[in-house]
Amino acid sequence: MEKPSPKTVYENLDELEKADVVTSACYRQLAQDVLADPDVNETLRQDIADRLQQANHLLAINNVEGDESY
């Protein structure tokens, strides 16, 4: 399977809320792979990191209740 471009990975992060659990996990892993690749443009890596952090924050807000810890 061919890896998607970093731009596609960035765009996929907008789909996390709409995707099923497995697809969402795959998108997150692909984002992590891009973040670890020093050959990817630093600005694009930062944009992906920001979008991934925002998605992770929303996941925590939507799934953690009361006194549960994250």
BELHUMO-V421550 format. One record per residue. N is the residue number from 1. RES is the residue in one small letter. PHI is phi as a letter, one per 30 degrees, with the letter a starting at -180 (NA if undefined). Layout:
# BELHUMO-V421550
N | RES | PHI
N | RES | PHI
This chain:
# BELHUMO-V421550
1 | m | NA
2 | e | d
3 | k | d
4 | p | d
5 | s | d
6 | p | e
7 | k | d
8 | t | d
9 | v | e
10 | y | e
11 | e | d
12 | n | d
13 | l | d
14 | d | d
15 | e | c
16 | l | e
17 | e | d
18 | k | c
19 | a | d
20 | d | d
21 | v | e
22 | v | d
23 | t | d
24 | s | e
25 | a | d
26 | c | d
27 | y | d
28 | r | d
29 | q | d
30 | l | d
31 | a | d
32 | q | d
33 | d | d
34 | v | d
35 | l | d
36 | a | d
37 | d | c
38 | p | d
39 | d | d
40 | v | d
41 | n | e
42 | e | d
43 | t | d
44 | l | d
45 | r | d
46 | q | d
47 | d | d
48 | i | d
49 | a | d
50 | d | d
51 | r | d
52 | l | d
53 | q | d
54 | q | d
55 | a | d
56 | n | d
57 | h | d
58 | l | d
59 | l | d
60 | a | d
61 | i | d
62 | n | d
63 | n | c
64 | v | c
65 | e | c
66 | g | h
67 | d | c
68 | e | d
69 | s | c
70 | y | c
